[in-house]
Structures are given as structure tokens and as C-alpha cells.
Amino acid sequence: MKMVFSRTIIRPTNLLSVVQCKRGYNSEAGDKIRAKLRNPSLFREQAFIGGEWTNGQSQARFSIHNPYNGTEIGSCPEMDNSDIKTSIDTAQTTLSTFRHSSARQRMAILKDWHVLMQEHESDLATILSYENGRPIEAAKAEIKYAASFFEWFAGEAVRSYGQTVQGSAPENRVLTIKQPVGVVGVITPWNFPSAMITRKAGAAIAAGCTTVLKPAAETPFSAIALAYLGAQAGIPSGGFNVVTCDRNIAGVGKELCENPVVKKVSFTGSTAVGKLLMRQSSSTLKKMNMELGGNAPFIVFDDADMNKTLEGLLAAKFRASGQTCVCANRVYVQDGIADTFIKRFNKLVAEKMSPGDPASSATTLGPLINVKAREKVERLVQDAQQKDASIVSGGKRVSSDPETFFPSTILDHMTPDMDASREELFGPVVAFYRFSDEDDLLRMANDSEVGLAAYVYTEKLTQAWRAAEMLQTGMVGVNTGMISDPVAPFGGVKQSGFGREGGSVGIEEFQNVKTITLGGLNVTG
């Protein structure tokens, strides 16, 4: 079979997709979202398998709701195991040729995918905001961030090198080459509906892999929009498939893990689900990378630049209303500056955090993803209060708040026995702990089963370096609250998972190293 790359980019003025569907599906709720877009074709209510839009075998559907007001925004196919098997087989068929495409061909696809995301930034952000509840300006920032992974991996596609080594025997030469691992199963969460996909799919495409994606049931439309643009960028049919489901999520995940055709599973989500997927994948010994839960310590030494630290904490805590795995979960402030720091931070939060409708550009604090998430945050705040934490501000909803909203909240005098010290807050709650010296600090900061990210603020280089090395996390931000960057490897240690996404090592997670030994070379003259 000859690989054909279609690289004609269709601009927003042409509303016809380059791929066809046998039978479309447009709901009345979805029409309201499409009416807000420059390119309505980006908002599709179908899955995408083998270059075709599909309603699935069962024809069943599930609804997606706006987290802010609970209104339905559309529906997607409730796909069953036959659909996931079809998508896996289709991806395997495409792999037989795509794996032999040139690095420059794959680079060109990713470059065009990046350009298309930039051109459709406003529409993509609108879709993300309606399904995730992210304030619109923050949604635009995520689209920029998500697109940057395609730009990065476009470059990495042509920078994937092997080695040549003289063998132990003088007549031998040893070479290594890197090959795509195969069909990849990708499972992504709702908190970054675009960026978690591009970080994985960009690396997979760069490596020459094909992908079967299962996006979160709460936020499938961002994934579907990316599939639409990916087809326009030239991804061959079957190279990037999107399977949607809600009630059948366990069955779809199990099939991705146990199907022998799938050679790798990449998952971002909770530690509990990550452990389940590992058990299911053990029967076929899949290559895996897991980006799981966090419990990030944010450390403020008494010599820190207070203004920079206040701004850094605001960024590290309130991104996505606190619903990220690298959000500052435990804020440790040295005793001598704690009272002043907390007072100033409370004032900053009051000035900067403006709750409201995510569609408004004035809103900086959106809702949580659902009522269950809000109830968890309430439980953790109530537990802390019962164990003598003090509420500096916030802490309770008012009757006029949307069901999913929780106010920005500051807790002081936190202690290790409180539930919030062990669980991710995953909400707009800042929990302050106090420490006296470095030994005291490291003991508390490392007292966690997970280790994804940490933050350290100090003007002393030796103190910063010591803390960065001693903290048991996969990433440390020194004097910065923003550590996510396409050029930087992203991942954790302990029960935060394994493997790295992004950076120069990100593509390697989707490759196998093959050793080729050439013998019998007569090079003695």
C-alpha cells in the first residue's frame, strides 16, 4: 500500500471537512454552540475512526453539560467494545505504512496541525470553555500552550538520532536505530482537554505511531475538534482516532490495555485508575507512561522576594480553578514572614480572582468540573476547620452560587493530620503550613505517597539547589510558579507515575531502540 499524505489545509471559509461521515448528527444544543463559532464544523457530535465520522455501532449517546450552568451543550456516541476494536484494527492497518513515512513528512503534518490550531484559536477556546468551564481568556492560553506541543514535536521528529559504536570484537560495528512502538492507546483527563492530547499525540505522530484516543466524557469536543484539524493537516486515515464514551469507559479502557495490537498506553489521571490500567496491561506487557496524581509543596523561605512569590503562588494555585495535578497543594511559609505573607496574599486573591461566567473576559475564577468535585473540596475544607485550621477568607458557598462553584479560600495553621495534607485539593483552596528550618520543611514536604511537582522560592542559590535536589518530586520550579513547557520533560516519581512527556525525551516514550550488529568487517587493511 502506498502512503498518501494529503496536506491541503482547509481554511475557516470552507466549512466542509476533508473527511466525510456516512450520517451526521447535529443536536439542537450543539447548534447553539456552532452558532458561536467562525468554523461551525469544528464542533462535531460524532466519534472519528479511520478517517470517518461515526455514530458508533450501538447508536446510543451521552450528553455533555456546561459546568457553569448545567445546560446541555451537545452529545456524543456511547461507543462499545466493537467500536474500540475497530479503531484499534484501523490504527494497525494505517501503522503498516505510516511507520515508514519520513521524519520530514511527519514534521510537515505537525507543523500544519500547529498552524491550524493557531488559526482556529478563538473557536477552539470557545469549545474548551463551554465543556470545561475554563474562563475564556484562560481557555485561549491553553490553546496556545496545546498548539506549542505540535510545534515542538515537529522539530523533534527530525532530531531522533541513533548511535554507531565499535563492537568489542574488532570486526563488528554496532548501530542503534529508533522505531515507532506501534499503535498507542491514549486516555486523557478533563482538566486540560486540548493540551493533554497534543502533548501525547504530537510525540506519537513524530515517532511514526498511530493513536486511539479516549478523551474524558466531560470534555470530548476539544478532542473531536483536534481530530478535524488533524485530518486537514494530513494525518492519514486511521492515524488519529477518537473514541467517545461515558458509561462504557471501563470496557474501553480494558480493551486498550488488554488488546495485543496496542503496544503502548499513555494515561493522565488519578493514581487509583493508573494502577488499574497497569494491572490490565500486564497480560500483554505494554510499554506505558503514567502521569498521575500530585500533592505539590510550595515552599517560601524567609529571604524570598515577596512580590514575585505572591504572584508565583497565585499562578501555581489558581490555574484552572486549582484543578491541575501540579497546583500548589501545601504552601509552606517560614515562621518569620508567615503572617505578613498570608495577609498580603489574601489581599492579592481578593483583587485578582473574579468569579463569574466563563464566557466573560472579566472572569478569572470559573466553576469546578461537576458537583462531585465541589463536594470533595467542601469536605476537605470542613475537615481542616474541624481540626483547628483557621479560615482566612472564603470557605463557604452562598445560595446564589452555581452548583459547581466554590469560592477562593485561604486556610491557615494547617497540620499533617488533616485530609487536605494527603489528598489533592483540586480546587481554589490555598492551604498554609508553617515551618521553622530546612530540616523541618523537608520532612513535611516529602511526607507524601506522590511526587509530581514542587516549588521553591528563595534568593539563596545554595538553599534553592539543596531543596531542589532533596525534594522527592519529578519537577521543581525555583522562583517560578509555572513549570509546564513543551521543551521540559514532564512527569513524577513515587505514586505520581513514571515516564516523561515533552522535552527531548518525550518522543522516546513512543519509540523502541533496535540494535543492529554488523559482523565480519575486514577493516585491518
C-alpha positions as CSV (number, residue, x, y, z in Angstrom):
1,M,0.0,0.0,0.0
2,K,1.4,3.4,-0.9
3,M,1.3,6.1,1.8
4,V,-0.6,9.1,0.6
5,F,-0.3,12.3,2.5
6,S,-3.0,14.9,2.0
7,R,-1.5,18.3,3.0
8,T,-4.1,20.7,1.7
9,I,-5.1,23.0,4.6
10,I,-8.7,24.0,4.5
11,R,-9.3,27.5,5.9
12,P,-12.3,28.6,8.0
13,T,-14.1,30.0,4.9
14,N,-14.5,26.4,3.7
15,L,-16.9,24.7,6.1
16,L,-16.7,21.2,4.5
17,S,-14.5,18.7,6.3
18,V,-11.9,16.9,4.2
19,V,-13.3,13.7,5.7
20,Q,-16.9,12.5,5.2
21,C,-19.4,11.0,7.5
22,K,-22.0,8.4,6.5
23,R,-24.6,10.0,8.7
24,G,-24.2,13.2,10.5
25,Y,-25.6,14.2,13.9
26,N,-26.4,17.7,15.0
27,S,-28.3,18.3,18.2
28,E,-30.3,21.5,19.0
29,A,-28.0,22.1,21.9
30,G,-24.9,21.6,19.7
31,D,-26.4,24.1,17.1
32,K,-26.3,26.8,19.7
33,I,-22.5,26.3,20.2
34,R,-21.9,26.0,16.4
35,A,-23.6,29.4,16.0
36,K,-20.9,31.0,18.2
37,L,-18.0,29.7,16.0
38,R,-16.4,31.1,12.9
39,N,-16.0,27.5,11.7
40,P,-19.0,25.5,12.9
41,S,-17.5,22.3,11.5
42,L,-15.1,22.2,14.5
43,F,-18.0,21.3,16.8
44,R,-18.9,17.8,15.8
45,E,-21.0,15.4,17.8
46,Q,-19.5,12.2,16.4
47,A,-16.5,10.0,17.0
48,F,-13.7,9.7,14.5
49,I,-12.4,6.3,13.3
50,G,-10.4,5.5,10.2
51,G,-10.9,9.0,8.7
52,E,-14.7,8.9,9.0
53,W,-17.2,10.4,11.4
54,T,-19.3,7.8,13.1
55,N,-22.2,7.4,15.5
56,G,-21.0,4.0,16.7
57,Q,-22.5,0.6,16.5
58,S,-25.0,0.9,19.3
59,Q,-26.3,4.3,18.2
60,A,-26.5,5.2,21.9
61,R,-25.4,8.7,23.1
62,F,-24.5,10.6,26.2
63,S,-24.9,14.3,26.9
64,I,-22.2,16.9,27.8
65,H,-23.1,19.8,30.0
66,N,-21.6,23.3,30.7
67,P,-20.1,23.1,34.2
68,Y,-21.1,26.6,34.9
69,N,-24.8,26.5,34.4
70,G,-25.6,22.8,33.8
71,T,-27.1,23.3,30.4
72,E,-26.6,20.6,27.7
73,I,-24.1,21.7,25.0
74,G,-24.3,18.6,22.9
75,S,-24.0,14.8,22.9
76,C,-21.5,12.1,21.6
77,P,-21.7,8.5,20.7
78,E,-21.6,5.9,23.6
79,M,-19.2,3.6,21.9
80,D,-18.9,0.0,22.8
81,N,-16.2,-2.6,22.6
82,S,-16.8,-3.4,19.0
83,D,-16.1,0.3,18.2
84,I,-12.8,0.3,20.1
85,K,-11.7,-2.9,18.4
86,T,-12.5,-1.4,15.0
87,S,-10.5,1.7,15.8
88,I,-7.5,-0.4,17.0
89,D,-7.6,-2.5,13.9
90,T,-7.8,0.6,11.7
91,A,-4.9,2.1,13.5
92,Q,-2.9,-1.1,13.0
93,T,-3.6,-1.1,9.3
94,T,-2.5,2.5,8.9
95,L,0.6,1.8,11.0
96,S,1.9,-0.6,8.4
97,T,2.6,2.3,6.1
98,F,2.8,5.3,8.4
99,R,5.7,3.8,10.4
100,H,7.8,4.0,7.2
101,S,6.9,7.7,6.5
102,S,9.9,10.0,6.6
103,A,10.6,12.2,9.6
104,R,10.2,15.2,7.4
105,Q,6.7,14.1,6.3
106,R,5.7,13.8,9.9
107,M,7.3,17.1,10.7
108,A,5.2,18.8,8.0
109,I,2.0,17.3,9.4
110,L,2.7,18.6,12.8
111,K,3.7,22.0,11.5
112,D,0.4,22.3,9.7
113,W,-1.6,21.0,12.7
114,H,0.1,23.7,14.8
115,V,-0.8,26.4,12.2
116,L,-4.4,25.2,12.1
117,M,-4.7,25.4,15.8
118,Q,-3.4,28.9,15.8
119,E,-5.8,30.0,13.0
120,H,-8.7,28.4,14.9
121,E,-7.6,29.6,18.4
122,S,-10.8,31.5,19.2
123,D,-13.1,28.7,18.2
124,L,-11.1,26.1,20.0
125,A,-11.0,28.2,23.1
126,T,-14.8,28.7,23.0
127,I,-15.4,24.9,22.7
128,L,-13.0,24.3,25.6
129,S,-14.6,26.9,27.8
130,Y,-18.1,25.6,27.3
131,E,-17.3,22.0,28.0
132,N,-14.7,22.5,30.8
133,G,-15.8,25.8,32.4
134,R,-12.4,27.5,31.9
135,P,-12.7,31.3,31.8
136,I,-12.4,32.3,28.1
137,E,-9.1,34.1,28.4
138,A,-7.5,31.1,30.2
139,A,-9.0,28.8,27.6
140,K,-7.2,30.8,24.9
141,A,-4.0,30.4,26.9
142,E,-4.5,26.7,26.9
143,I,-5.0,26.5,23.2
144,K,-1.7,28.4,22.7
145,Y,0.0,26.0,25.1
146,A,-1.5,23.0,23.5
147,A,-0.5,24.1,20.0
148,S,3.1,24.6,21.1
149,F,3.5,20.8,21.6
150,F,2.9,20.3,17.9
151,E,5.5,22.9,17.1
152,W,8.0,21.3,19.5
153,F,7.5,17.7,18.3
154,A,7.6,18.8,14.6
155,G,11.2,19.7,15.4
156,E,11.8,16.5,17.4
157,A,10.6,14.3,14.6
158,V,13.8,15.1,12.6
159,R,16.1,15.1,15.7
160,S,15.6,11.5,16.7
161,Y,19.1,10.0,16.5
162,G,20.7,6.6,16.7
163,Q,24.3,5.7,17.6
164,T,27.2,3.9,15.9
165,V,29.7,2.1,18.2
166,Q,32.7,-0.1,17.5
167,G,31.9,-3.5,18.9
168,S,34.1,-5.4,21.4
169,A,35.2,-7.6,18.5
170,P,37.3,-5.6,16.1
171,E,35.4,-6.9,13.0
172,N,32.0,-5.8,14.5
173,R,30.1,-2.5,14.3
174,V,27.1,-1.8,16.5
175,L,24.3,0.6,15.4
176,T,21.1,1.6,17.1
177,I,18.0,2.9,15.3
178,K,14.7,4.2,16.8
179,Q,11.5,2.8,15.6
180,P,7.8,3.6,16.4
181,V,6.5,1.4,19.2
182,G,3.2,0.8,17.3
183,V,-0.4,1.5,18.0
184,V,-0.8,3.7,21.0
185,G,-3.8,3.9,23.3
186,V,-4.2,7.4,24.9
187,I,-6.5,8.2,27.8
188,T,-6.8,11.8,28.7
189,P,-8.5,13.8,31.6
190,W,-10.9,16.7,31.5
191,N,-8.8,19.4,33.2
192,F,-6.7,20.1,30.1
193,P,-9.0,19.0,27.2
194,S,-6.5,20.1,24.5
195,A,-3.0,20.2,26.0
196,M,-3.1,16.7,27.4
197,I,-3.9,15.4,23.9
198,T,-1.4,17.4,22.0
199,R,1.4,16.5,24.4
200,K,0.8,12.8,23.8
201,A,-0.4,12.8,20.1
202,G,2.4,15.2,19.0
203,A,5.0,12.8,20.3
204,A,3.3,9.8,18.9
205,I,2.9,11.3,15.4
206,A,6.5,12.5,15.4
207,A,7.7,9.0,16.2
208,G,5.6,7.4,13.5
209,C,2.9,5.8,15.7
210,T,-0.8,5.7,15.2
211,T,-3.2,6.6,18.0
212,V,-6.5,5.6,19.5
213,L,-7.7,8.4,21.9
214,K,-10.3,8.1,24.6
215,P,-10.9,11.6,25.8
216,A,-12.7,12.4,29.1
217,A,-16.5,12.0,28.9
218,E,-16.9,15.5,30.3
219,T,-14.8,17.2,27.6
220,P,-14.9,15.2,24.3
221,F,-15.4,18.1,21.9
222,S,-11.9,19.5,22.1
223,A,-10.6,16.1,21.1
224,I,-13.0,15.9,18.2
225,A,-12.0,19.4,17.0
226,L,-8.4,18.4,17.1
227,A,-9.2,15.3,15.0
228,Y,-11.0,17.5,12.5
229,L,-7.9,19.8,12.2
230,G,-5.5,16.8,12.2
231,A,-7.2,15.4,9.1
232,Q,-6.8,18.7,7.4
233,A,-3.1,18.7,8.3
234,G,-2.6,15.5,6.5
235,I,-2.7,12.7,9.1
236,P,-3.6,9.6,7.1
237,S,-7.0,7.9,7.7
238,G,-6.6,5.7,10.8
239,G,-3.6,7.6,12.1
240,F,-5.6,9.5,14.8
241,N,-8.8,8.0,16.0
242,V,-11.2,9.4,18.7
243,V,-13.5,7.0,20.6
244,T,-16.1,8.6,22.9
245,C,-18.0,7.0,25.7
246,D,-19.2,7.6,29.3
247,R,-20.9,4.6,30.7
248,N,-18.6,2.2,28.9
249,I,-15.4,3.9,30.0
250,A,-14.2,0.8,32.0
251,G,-14.8,-1.5,29.0
252,V,-13.0,0.8,26.6
253,G,-10.0,1.2,28.9
254,K,-9.8,-2.5,29.5
255,E,-9.8,-3.2,25.7
256,L,-7.0,-0.7,25.1
257,C,-5.0,-2.3,27.9
258,E,-5.5,-5.9,27.0
259,N,-5.7,-5.9,23.2
260,P,-2.4,-7.2,22.0
261,V,-2.4,-4.9,18.9
262,V,-1.9,-1.9,21.2
263,K,1.7,-1.7,22.1
264,K,1.7,1.3,24.4
265,V,-0.8,3.0,26.8
266,S,-0.3,6.7,27.8
267,F,-2.5,7.8,30.6
268,T,-3.1,11.0,32.6
269,G,-5.4,10.8,35.5
270,S,-5.7,9.5,39.1
271,T,-3.3,7.2,40.8
272,A,-6.1,4.7,41.5
273,V,-7.1,4.4,37.8
274,G,-3.4,4.3,36.8
275,K,-2.8,1.3,39.0
276,L,-5.9,-0.5,37.5
277,L,-4.6,0.2,33.9
278,M,-1.2,-1.2,34.8
279,R,-2.8,-4.4,36.1
280,Q,-4.9,-4.8,33.0
281,S,-1.8,-4.1,30.7
282,S,0.4,-6.7,32.5
283,S,-1.1,-9.5,30.4
284,T,0.5,-8.1,27.2
285,L,3.5,-6.3,28.9
286,K,2.7,-3.0,27.2
287,K,5.0,0.0,27.3
288,M,3.4,2.6,29.5
289,N,3.7,6.1,30.8
290,M,1.6,7.3,33.6
291,E,1.1,10.9,34.7
292,L,-0.9,10.5,37.9
293,G,-1.9,12.5,41.0
294,G,0.2,15.1,42.8
295,N,0.4,16.9,46.1
296,A,2.7,19.7,45.3
297,P,4.5,21.6,48.1
298,F,5.1,25.3,47.5
299,I,7.9,26.5,49.8
300,V,8.6,30.1,50.8
301,F,11.8,30.8,52.6
302,D,12.1,33.9,54.7
303,D,14.6,35.5,52.2
304,A,12.3,35.1,49.2
305,D,11.3,38.1,47.0
306,M,7.8,38.6,48.4
307,N,6.3,40.3,45.4
308,K,7.5,37.6,43.0
309,T,6.5,34.8,45.4
310,L,3.0,36.2,45.8
311,E,2.5,36.3,42.0
312,G,4.1,32.9,41.6
313,L,1.7,31.3,44.2
314,L,-1.3,32.9,42.5
315,A,-0.3,31.3,39.2
316,A,0.6,27.9,40.7
317,K,-2.6,27.7,42.7
318,F,-5.5,29.1,40.7
319,R,-4.8,27.8,37.2
320,A,-7.9,26.0,36.1
321,S,-9.6,26.9,39.4
322,G,-7.0,24.8,41.1
323,Q,-7.9,21.7,39.1
324,T,-4.4,20.7,37.9
325,C,-2.1,18.0,39.1
326,V,0.8,20.5,39.6
327,C,-1.2,23.1,41.5
328,A,0.3,24.1,44.8
329,N,-1.5,21.8,47.3
330,R,0.5,22.5,50.5
331,V,2.1,26.0,51.0
332,Y,4.9,26.1,53.5
333,V,5.9,29.5,54.7
334,Q,8.8,30.1,57.1
335,D,7.7,31.3,60.5
336,G,9.2,34.8,60.4
337,I,7.3,36.0,57.4
338,A,4.2,33.8,57.6
339,D,1.7,36.4,59.0
340,T,2.8,39.2,56.6
341,F,2.8,36.8,53.6
342,I,-0.6,35.4,54.2
343,K,-2.1,38.8,54.8
344,R,-0.7,40.1,51.5
345,F,-1.7,37.0,49.6
346,N,-5.3,37.3,50.9
347,K,-5.4,40.8,49.6
348,L,-4.0,39.8,46.2
349,V,-6.5,37.0,45.8
350,A,-9.4,39.4,46.5
351,E,-8.0,41.7,43.8
352,K,-7.3,39.2,41.1
353,M,-9.8,36.4,41.5
354,S,-13.0,37.4,39.9
355,P,-15.7,34.7,39.8
356,G,-18.4,34.6,37.1
357,D,-19.5,33.3,33.8
358,P,-16.5,31.7,32.0
359,A,-17.7,33.3,28.7
360,S,-16.9,36.7,30.1
361,S,-13.4,38.0,29.6
362,A,-13.6,39.6,33.1
363,T,-13.9,36.2,34.8
364,T,-10.7,34.8,36.3
365,L,-12.2,32.1,38.5
366,G,-14.5,29.6,36.9
367,P,-16.5,26.6,38.3
368,L,-15.3,23.2,39.2
369,I,-16.0,20.4,36.7
370,N,-19.0,19.0,38.5
371,V,-20.9,18.8,41.8
372,K,-18.9,15.8,42.9
373,A,-15.7,17.9,42.6
374,R,-17.2,20.7,44.6
375,E,-18.4,18.3,47.3
376,K,-14.8,16.9,47.7
377,V,-13.4,20.4,48.2
378,E,-16.1,21.2,50.7
379,R,-15.3,18.0,52.6
380,L,-11.6,18.8,52.8
381,V,-12.2,22.4,54.0
382,Q,-14.6,21.2,56.6
383,D,-12.2,18.6,57.8
384,A,-9.4,21.1,58.2
385,Q,-11.7,23.5,60.0
386,Q,-12.7,20.8,62.4
387,K,-9.1,20.0,63.1
388,D,-8.4,23.7,64.1
389,A,-7.3,25.2,60.8
390,S,-8.4,28.8,60.5
391,I,-10.3,30.2,57.5
392,V,-8.7,33.5,56.5
393,S,-11.2,34.0,53.6
394,G,-13.8,32.1,51.7
395,G,-14.7,28.6,52.8
396,K,-18.4,28.7,52.2
397,R,-20.7,29.0,49.2
398,V,-23.6,31.3,49.1
399,S,-27.1,30.3,47.8
400,S,-26.7,32.3,44.6
401,D,-23.6,30.4,43.5
402,P,-23.8,27.9,40.7
403,E,-23.9,24.3,41.9
404,T,-20.3,23.7,40.8
405,F,-18.8,26.8,42.2
406,F,-16.6,27.1,45.2
407,P,-15.1,30.4,46.3
408,S,-11.4,31.2,46.5
409,T,-10.5,30.1,50.0
410,I,-7.4,30.6,52.2
411,L,-6.7,28.2,55.2
412,D,-4.0,28.9,57.8
413,H,-2.4,26.8,60.5
414,M,-2.7,23.5,58.5
415,T,-1.3,20.3,60.0
416,P,-0.2,17.0,58.6
417,D,-3.1,15.1,60.1
418,M,-5.7,16.9,58.0
419,D,-7.1,15.2,55.0
420,A,-6.0,18.0,52.7
421,S,-2.4,17.1,53.6
422,R,-2.8,13.7,51.9
423,E,-5.4,14.4,49.2
424,E,-5.3,16.7,46.2
425,L,-7.4,19.7,46.9
426,F,-8.2,20.1,43.2
427,G,-10.0,23.4,43.8
428,P,-9.4,27.1,44.6
429,V,-8.2,26.5,48.2
430,V,-4.8,27.7,49.5
431,A,-3.6,25.7,52.5
432,F,-0.9,27.4,54.5
433,Y,1.6,25.5,56.7
434,R,4.4,27.0,58.8
435,F,8.0,25.7,59.2
436,S,11.0,26.8,61.2
437,D,14.0,25.4,59.5
438,E,15.0,23.4,56.4
439,D,15.1,20.0,58.1
440,D,11.6,20.6,59.4
441,L,10.4,21.7,56.0
442,L,11.9,18.7,54.0
443,R,10.4,16.2,56.5
444,M,6.9,17.6,55.9
445,A,7.2,18.3,52.2
446,N,8.4,14.8,51.4
447,D,5.8,13.1,53.6
448,S,3.6,12.1,50.7
449,E,3.0,9.0,48.6
450,V,3.1,11.0,45.4
451,G,5.8,13.2,44.0
452,L,4.9,15.2,40.9
453,A,5.9,18.9,41.3
454,A,7.3,21.2,43.9
455,Y,8.0,24.9,44.1
456,V,10.8,26.7,46.0
457,Y,11.2,30.5,46.5
458,T,14.5,31.8,47.9
459,E,17.2,34.2,46.9
460,K,19.9,31.9,48.2
461,L,21.4,29.7,45.4
462,T,22.7,27.1,47.8
463,Q,19.4,26.8,49.6
464,A,17.5,26.6,46.3
465,W,19.8,23.9,44.9
466,R,19.7,21.9,48.1
467,A,15.9,21.9,48.3
468,A,15.5,21.1,44.6
469,E,17.7,18.0,45.0
470,M,16.2,16.9,48.2
471,L,12.5,17.2,47.3
472,Q,11.1,13.9,46.2
473,T,9.3,15.1,43.1
474,G,9.8,14.8,39.4
475,M,9.8,18.5,38.8
476,V,10.8,21.6,40.8
477,G,10.2,25.2,40.0
478,V,12.7,27.6,41.6
479,N,11.4,31.1,41.8
480,T,8.7,30.4,39.3
481,G,5.1,29.1,39.6
482,M,4.9,28.0,36.0
483,I,6.8,24.8,35.2
484,S,4.9,23.4,32.3
485,D,6.7,23.9,29.0
486,P,7.0,21.8,25.8
487,V,10.8,21.9,26.0
488,A,10.8,20.5,29.5
489,P,10.3,16.8,30.5
490,F,7.0,16.5,32.5
491,G,6.5,13.7,34.9
492,G,6.7,12.5,38.5
493,V,8.2,9.9,40.9
494,K,6.7,7.7,43.6
495,Q,3.0,7.1,43.0
496,S,2.8,10.1,40.7
497,G,3.7,7.7,37.9
498,F,6.6,7.2,35.5
499,G,7.8,8.2,32.1
500,R,8.2,11.7,30.8
501,E,6.2,13.9,28.3
502,G,7.6,16.8,26.4
503,G,11.2,17.8,26.2
504,S,13.8,15.9,24.1
505,V,12.9,12.7,25.9
506,G,9.1,12.9,25.1
507,I,9.4,11.3,21.7
508,E,11.4,8.4,23.2
509,E,8.4,7.2,25.1
510,F,6.9,6.3,21.8
511,Q,9.9,4.5,20.3
512,N,11.8,1.3,20.6
513,V,15.6,1.2,20.3
514,K,16.8,-1.6,17.9
515,T,20.4,-2.7,18.0
516,I,21.9,-3.9,14.7
517,T,25.3,-5.6,14.8
518,L,27.4,-5.8,11.6
519,G,29.9,-8.6,11.7
520,G,32.7,-9.9,9.5
521,L,34.0,-6.4,8.5
522,N,37.6,-6.7,7.3
523,V,39.0,-3.3,8.2
524,T,42.5,-4.3,9.1
525,G,43.9,-3.4,5.7
